[in-house]
Amino acid sequence: MNVQLRETSALQSAAASRLAVADCDIHPATRSEKDLHPWLERKWIDHIAQFGRPARHGWISGPAYPKAQPNASRRDAYPPEGGRQGSSLSFMQVQHLDANNVELGILNPLGSGQGVQNPDLSNAICHATNEWQIAEWTGKDSRLKGSVVVNYEDGPEAAAEIRRYAGNKNFVQVLLLTRTAEPIGARRYWPIFEAASEAGLAVAIHAFGYGGNPITPAGWPSYYIEEMVGHAQTSEAVVTSLVTEGVFARCSTRPGSG
């Protein structure tokens, strides 16, 4: 049998390929809390400086469980100019968008104020994050599209935030998380799905979240692998809740639903 070997350097790079990539899970990060200050009232800036951002998992500071990589990111993802992984658009363009021929990148900002215990503070941080996405990301690279992040525990205000960006071409979806205070099909969350349906926006439900409850039926685990295994159960619960509570049937009859 004859086998032909080709040098790696002779292979087409991803950027040179005619096949383009749509990456639906890009996590942009702020360099510091100050990045959101232009869109936060002074009272919230002072509040965060004094009290922080207490989440429903109130004892957590930083990642909940040890991970193999810092912030679950590659070790070469630190921007050359400094800062957290995912905080540099120019580095993201070189290392990911250009290198992998990404023509569509959807931003899913985590740590965006969702799950903060104070509902008014959560609403404020979510709105600031949405404006930050436009100013620092989607407004500077047309390949990037944002997710409307909302305080999912405050249905009416979350719906108002969704309607605020309805028709805004910078956004293509609403971002929720899998671990909420109640199963996500519960009536308290219906205003979110209704507003997204009216706006013609998809609803993306990302893993993790701050429901305030143990993430396994047997209590709190100790290690990251235990949390990751639990995501399958959480996702099953999400789908079951959406179906049994009638969310799909309810929203399919609303204007804007496809």
N, C-alpha and C positions, 0 to 999 in steps of 0.2 A: 504494500500500500504506500503510495506516495503522499506525503504530507507537505504542504507548502506553509512556511512560516513567514509572517510579515512583521517587520519592525513596527513597534508601537508608534514611532515617529511618523510612519507612513500612513497611519490611519487618519481618517478625517476627524478633526476635533468636533465636539458637539456644536460649537458655535458656527462651524462651516457647513454643517449638515443642513439639508433642506427640511428636515423634520424639526418642527418647533415644539416647545414644551409649555404646558400650562401648569403652573405650580399653585395649587389651591391652599397651601398652608405655609405661608411665610410669616415669621414672627419678628416684627420690628420692635425695637426696644428704645426707651429713652436713655440718654446718657446720665441724666439725673432728674430728680423731681422738678427741677427748675425748667425743664423743657416744656412743661405744661402750664407754667405760670402765666404766659400771655392770655390764656383762656380761662383762668380761674380768678374768682373774686378774691380780694385781699383777705376776707374773713376765712376763706378755705385755705389759703396759703399759710396763714397764721395757725389755723387749726391743725393742719398736718404737721407743722413744725413743732407744735406743743404735744399733740396726742398721737401722731402717726396715722396709719390707716388700719385700724383694727378690723380684722376679717372675722367671719362667722367661726372659723377655726381660730379662736382668739389667742391660743398659745403658740401659734406658728409664726416664725420670723424667717423668711426666705423659703427655700424648697422644703417641703414637708418631710421628705425622706431622702437618705443619701443616694446620690446618682453617680454613675460611673464617670460622667463628664459634667463640667460646670454648666448649670442651666440647660443640661441635655444638649449642649452644642459641641461642635467639633473644636478641638483645641487650637486649630489654626484659624478660628473664626473671630479672634480678637482683632479689631481694626488697628491698622498700623499707627493711626493718630491717637490711639488710646480709647477707652470706653468699653462698654459692655458689648457682648456679641449681639449683632443685629442692630446696633445703634448708628451705623455709618452707611448712608445711602451709596456713597462713592465706592466703598469697599464691597458692598453687596452687588453693585453693578459689575465690578470687575470679577469678583470671586464666584458669583452665582448667575446673575441675569445674562451677562454677556457670554461667560464661559459655557453655559449650558443652553444657550439659545432660548431663553425663557421669553416668550412673547406676551404671556399673561401671568402675572403674579398677584395672588389675592392675599392681602394682609390680614392676619389674625392676631391682633395685639392682645397678649396675655398680661396679667397684672395691670389691667386698664381701669380699675375701680370696681369691676364686677365682684360682688361678694363682700364688699366693705359693709360693716355692720351698721354704720350710720347711713340711712337711706338718702338723705339730702346730700351728704358728702359723696356717696357713690354716684348719684345722678350727676353731680358737678364734675367729678373726675372722668366719668364716661363721656360727657359732652366735650370736655377739654381734649380727651384722647381722639375723638372724632375730628375735631378741628385740626389737631396736630397731624393727623394722617394726611389731610389735604395739604397743609402748609409745608410739611417736611418730606412727604413721600409721593402721593399721587399727583400733586401739583408740580413735581419736579421730574417725574418719569412716567410717561403715559402708559408704560407697560404694567404699572402697578394700579390695582384697584383696592379700595378699602372695604372694611366690614363695619357696619354701624354697631358699636358696642353699647349695651344698655344695662342698666341696673335691673336685672330680670326679677328681683324680688319686689319691685314696685311696678306692677303692670301698667297702670295709667300713665305714669311718667315715662316708662319705657316706650309705650305706644306713641306718646307725643314726640319723643326723640326720633323714632323711626319716621314719623310723618314729616318731621323737620327736614329730613334728607331725601324724602320721596322725590324721584326724578333727578336727583343729583348724580351725574355721571361718574363721580369719584367713587361711588359705592355700588356694590353688586349683591350684597347679602347682609343679613343681620346675624350677629355672633352671640350664641348662647353657650353655656357649659353644661356638662352632663350631670354634675352633682349640685342639685338645688335643694331648697328647704323642704319642698314637697315634690312628688313625682311630676315631671314637667308637663304632663297633660292636664294637670289640675286647673280648675276654673280661674285661679288667681293669675295664671299665665296666659289665659285666652286673649287678653287685649294685645299682647305681643304678636301672636300669630295672626290675629285679625288685621293689625296695622301692617304687618309685613305682606300679607296677602293683598291688601288694598294697594300697597305701593309696588307690587310686582317684584318684591325682593325675596330671594331664597333665604331660608333660615338654616344656618350651619350650627351644628351642636358639637363643640370640641370637647375632647376629654379633659378631665380635671374639674375643678370647681370647689366652692366653699359652702357646702350644705349645712355644716355644723354637726353632722352625724358621723359615727364611725363608718369607714368605707368598706368594711366587711361585716357579714352577719354576726361574726364572733368578736367584734370590737376593733380596736386600733391595731394595725400591724406595726412592724419595726423597720421593714426594709422596702426599698423601691420596687423590687421584683414583686412583692406582695401587692403593692398598689397597682402595678401595671396589670397583673392578672385580674384584679378587681374591675378593670375598665370594661372587660367583656360583659360582666354581670350588670354593670351600670348602664351600658349601651342597650342591653336587652330590656332593662327596666324602662329606659327612655322610650323605646319603640312600643313596648306593651302599653305604657301609659298613654302615649299619643293616640294609639288605636282604640283602646277601650274607653277613653274619655271622649272620643268622637271628634278630635281636633281636625283630622283630615277631612272628614265629612262636613264639618262646620265651615271650614275655610274654603273648601272647593266650591261653595255656592256664593262666595263673596265676590264683589267686583275686583278685577285685577288678578284673580286666581286663574291659573292656566290648566 
